[in-house]
């Protein structure tokens, strides 16, 4: 079948061809397809359950290792920003998962192939299937290719709005004005690195680095909050 071939090409491109191809197909099989096709493989809901737990574990481990100055509450907030429907939908869209889903005709007719919840579920189910088929190392390699670079690039910083949090903290305590300054900007246009400082009432409380001015300011604000709270 055309979709099975697409699945094979996808897993081959990532260096993770499945030992049990039935698991791979099941991960992309929606319940509506099983309901309409007698003899079809099981749908993906159990794999989705497993994949959700596997994703949380690996993202938690990654954040724990790479963001050593975040406390438990901040890590929990960060993980929630990463392992959520909008984030998983973007990854599924980037990987063209919609083209590989087995859907029933009714679900197809109502636009199910582009439904955000369905795409997020497919991503989780695939992670669950990969874990069962090839284990933790394969999952880690896959996430290191598709998800962890997004975390490193600051793609989730807008969901962790430290600038707003700092503004509220300073205003509640009448601590003065907040000013952000870009200290340096280096690198080629396609790979810039910005360094920003945040000053509260004239005192430097945080310095942040990022691939955009906004990202560097968010990091500076995060450091300022840590300094103020400690």
N, C-alpha and C positions, 0 to 999 in steps of 0.2 A: 504494500500500500504506500501511497505517496507520503503520508504523514509519518509512517514508520521509517521511511528512508530519510526524511528530514530529521527525525530524532537520532538516527544513526550518525548522520553528518554532524549534527550538533555536538553529540558526545565525543565523536572522533576529533573534532576541532579543539576540544578542551583536553584531549588526552585521557578521556575517561569512558571508553567504550564499555558498555554493560556486559557483565558475565551472564546475568539473567535478564534477557530482553523483555520478558513479561513484566518484570518490575518497572522497567522504564515506561512501557506502554501504559501500565496501570496508573502511574503517576500523572499521566496526561489524559486520563479517561474520566470524564464527568459522569455523575450519576444518571443524567438524562440519557446518555448514550447507552448505558447498561440497561436502562428501562426499556429502550426501544430495540435492542439487539440481543435476542436470545442466544446464549452461549458466549457472550462477550466476557472479557476479563472483569474482575471486580473493579469498582470505581475507586477513586483516589482518597476518599475521606479519612481512612485509617492512616495512610501515608502522610496526609496533611497533619494529622495529630502528632505523629512522630517528628515530622520535619520542623514543626513549630518549636518543639522542645530542643531539638538538635541546634536549630538556628540560635535560640536564646543562649544555649551553652557556649557555642563558639563565639558569638558576639560578645558575651560576657567575658570570656577568656581574653579575647583580643583587647577589649577596653581596659581590663584589669592590667594587662601587660604594658599597654602603650600610653595610658593616661594615669600615671602613678600618683599624680597630685589631686585627683578627683576623689571625693569622699563617697560613701555608700549611696547617699541620696542623689548625688550628681551622676554617678555611674548608672543608677536605675533610670534616671531621666534620660540619659544619653541612649541607653539600650532601647528604651521605649520609642525614641525618635528613629532608631535604625530598624527595629523589628516591628514595623507597623504596616498597615495596608498601603498607604500612599508610597512608601519606600519600596516595598516588594513589588508593587505594580510597575513602578518605573524600571526596576531591574528586569521584570518579566517582559516589558515592552522592548527594552533594549536588546534582549536575547531573542525577540520574536517568538515568544512562547505561544501567542494566540494562534499562530499558523499551524501549531502542532497538536492542538487540543482536539480530542475526540468528543464531539457534542451530539446530542440528540437533535432532531430536526426542529422541534418546538423551541428549544433553547437557542438554536442557531437563528431561527426566524425572528426572535425577539432581541437580537443583538448580544446574546450571551458571550460570544467570543471576545468582545471588548469590555465586558463587565468587570470593573475593578476588583470586586471581591473574588470573582472566579480566577482572575490572573494571579492575585496574591496567594490564593489557595494552591494553585498549580506550582508556584515557586516553592512553597513549603513542602508540597508532596514530592517534588523532584529531589529536594534536599534529603527528605526521609528515605526515598528510594536509593539514592546514592549512598547514604550511610549504611543501609542494609546490604547493598551489593558490594561495596568496596571499602567500607570502614571510615574511620575518622580522618585518616590522612588525605583521602580523596576529597572529602568534604572541605577540609582546610585548604587544599590547593584550589578548589573551585571558588571558594569564598575569597581567597587571596587574589583571584583573577577578576572577580566581578563585583564584590562588595567592599572589601577592606580598602581598596584604593579610593572609593567614594568617601569613606570615613576620613582617610588621610587628607583628602583634598578639601575637607570642610563642607561637604555637601549637606550635612545635617546641622550646621551651625545656626541656620535660620530658625530651627525648632528648639534651639537652646539659646534663647535670646538674652545673653548676659548683659548687653548694653541696656536693655529695658530694666532688667533686674537691678543693675547698678544705679540707674537713674532713680528708681523707686527707693532704694536703700538710702541714697544720699539725700533725697528730698525729705523723706520721713524724719531724718535726723538733722535737717538744716545744716548740712556740712559744707555748703558752698556750690560753686559752679563746677561742671565737668567739661573738660576740653580734651579732644583727641588730636594728636599730631602724628603725621607720617614722618618717621625719623629717617628711613632710607627706602630706596626702591632699586632693585637690581635684577639682572637677568634679562634674557631676550623677551620679546613681546609675548610669545606663546607660553612662556614659563617664568613669569614675574614672581619675585618674592618681595613682599612688603613688610616693613617693621613699623609698628605704631606704638605710641605711648598714650596713656590716659592720665590726665592730671585732675585731681580733685582739690579745689581751692588752691591751685598753684603747686601742689606737691605731686610728684610722679608716684603713682601707686601700682602701675602695671605696664609691662611691655610685651607686645604680642607679635608673632610672625605668622604670615599667611600668604596664600597665592592670590589674594585680592585685598584691597584696602579694607573692605567690610570684614573679611575673615580675620585679618590682623587686629582690627579694632575689637572684634568679639573676644579674641584671645587675651588682649590687653585688659578688657573689662572683666573677664573671668579671673585673671590674676589679681586685679584690684579688689574684687569681691572677697577672694581668699585672704588677702592681706587685711581687709577691714574686719572680716569675721574672726580672724585669729587674734 
